[in-house]
Amino acid sequence: MQAGLHPPSRLLLIDDVVTSGTTIMACAIKLALAFPGVPVSAFALARVQSTGNPDRVLDPIIQRVTVAGQRCKREALA
């Protein structure tokens, strides 16, 4: 970090589309390593939907991305 700059209080990743979440998770991990203790969140404009009702693709949803082997998985939060 450059001299005179203050560390951020939180970080927000922004992506256009999330499929499994693997790319956004990799970015979040790198940021967490660079800024220990700083909360990292993410926002995506769209998501790939492989199951469920396709009529609800544009409905907002909050999900958690977790590591699952070499890729990631998304889980809906209640």
Sine and cosine of phi, psi and omega as CSV:
sin_phi,cos_phi,sin_psi,cos_psi,sin_omega,cos_omega
0.00,0.00,0.62,-0.78,-0.01,-1.00
-0.95,0.33,0.53,-0.85,0.03,-1.00
-0.87,0.50,0.66,-0.75,0.03,-1.00
1.00,0.01,-0.19,0.98,0.05,-1.00
-1.00,-0.04,0.65,-0.76,0.03,-1.00
-1.00,-0.03,0.58,-0.82,0.05,-1.00
-0.91,0.42,0.50,-0.86,0.00,-1.00
-0.94,0.35,0.41,-0.91,0.06,-1.00
-1.00,0.02,-0.35,0.94,0.09,-1.00
-0.29,-0.96,0.33,-0.94,-0.03,-1.00
-0.79,-0.62,0.61,-0.79,0.02,-1.00
-0.79,-0.61,0.87,-0.50,0.11,-0.99
-1.00,0.00,0.64,-0.77,0.04,-1.00
-0.81,-0.58,0.76,-0.65,-0.01,-1.00
-0.74,-0.68,0.39,-0.92,0.02,-1.00
-0.99,0.16,-0.75,0.66,-0.04,-1.00
-0.67,-0.74,0.70,-0.72,0.09,-1.00
-0.93,-0.37,0.78,-0.62,0.07,-1.00
-0.99,-0.16,-1.00,0.06,0.05,-1.00
-1.00,0.00,-0.39,0.92,-0.03,-1.00
0.98,-0.18,0.04,1.00,-0.07,-1.00
-0.89,0.46,-0.69,0.72,-0.02,-1.00
-0.92,0.39,-0.71,0.70,-0.02,-1.00
-0.92,0.39,-0.54,0.84,0.07,-1.00
-0.92,0.39,-0.67,0.75,0.02,-1.00
-0.88,0.48,-0.67,0.75,0.05,-1.00
-0.90,0.44,-0.68,0.74,0.00,-1.00
-0.89,0.45,-0.64,0.77,0.01,-1.00
-0.90,0.43,-0.70,0.72,0.02,-1.00
-0.87,0.49,-0.68,0.73,0.03,-1.00
-0.91,0.41,-0.65,0.76,0.01,-1.00
-0.90,0.44,-0.57,0.82,0.05,-1.00
-0.95,0.32,-0.60,0.80,-0.01,-1.00
-0.97,0.25,-0.50,0.87,-0.04,-1.00
-0.76,-0.65,0.96,0.29,-0.04,-1.00
-0.84,0.54,0.69,-0.72,0.05,-1.00
0.99,0.11,-0.08,1.00,0.01,-1.00
-1.00,-0.05,0.83,-0.56,0.00,-1.00
-0.89,0.46,0.68,-0.74,0.03,-1.00
-0.88,-0.48,0.82,-0.57,0.07,-1.00
-0.85,-0.53,0.18,-0.98,0.01,-1.00
-0.62,-0.78,0.47,-0.88,0.08,-1.00
-0.73,-0.68,0.69,-0.72,0.10,-1.00
-0.77,-0.64,0.65,-0.76,0.00,-1.00
-0.92,0.38,-0.59,0.81,-0.05,-1.00
-0.60,-0.80,0.31,-0.95,0.05,-1.00
-0.70,-0.71,0.46,-0.89,0.11,-0.99
-0.99,0.14,0.75,-0.66,0.00,-1.00
-0.91,-0.42,0.90,-0.43,-0.03,-1.00
-0.98,-0.18,-0.26,0.97,0.04,-1.00
-0.66,-0.75,0.19,-0.98,0.06,-1.00
1.00,-0.09,-0.24,-0.97,-0.08,-1.00
-1.00,0.07,0.92,-0.39,-0.03,-1.00
-0.91,0.40,-0.24,0.97,0.05,-1.00
-0.95,0.30,-0.24,0.97,-0.08,-1.00
-0.96,-0.29,0.33,0.94,-0.06,-1.00
-0.87,0.50,-0.57,0.82,-0.06,-1.00
-1.00,0.04,-0.07,1.00,0.03,-1.00
-0.94,0.35,0.69,-0.72,0.06,-1.00
-0.89,0.45,0.53,-0.85,0.02,-1.00
-0.52,-0.85,0.57,-0.82,0.09,-1.00
-0.95,-0.30,0.81,-0.59,-0.02,-1.00
-0.74,-0.67,0.40,-0.92,0.11,-0.99
-0.95,-0.30,0.70,-0.71,0.07,-1.00
-0.98,-0.22,0.79,-0.61,0.01,-1.00
-0.79,-0.61,0.44,-0.90,0.03,-1.00
-0.95,0.30,0.72,-0.70,0.03,-1.00
-0.66,-0.75,1.00,0.06,-0.07,-1.00
0.97,0.26,-0.76,-0.65,0.01,-1.00
-1.00,0.05,-0.13,0.99,0.01,-1.00
-0.86,-0.51,-0.23,-0.97,0.03,-1.00
-0.80,-0.61,0.19,-0.98,0.10,-1.00
-0.71,-0.71,0.44,-0.90,0.03,-1.00
-0.96,-0.28,0.65,-0.76,0.05,-1.00
-0.77,-0.63,0.76,-0.65,0.03,-1.00
-0.94,0.34,0.65,-0.76,0.09,-1.00
-0.99,-0.12,0.61,-0.79,-0.03,-1.00
-0.94,0.34,0.00,0.00,0.00,0.00
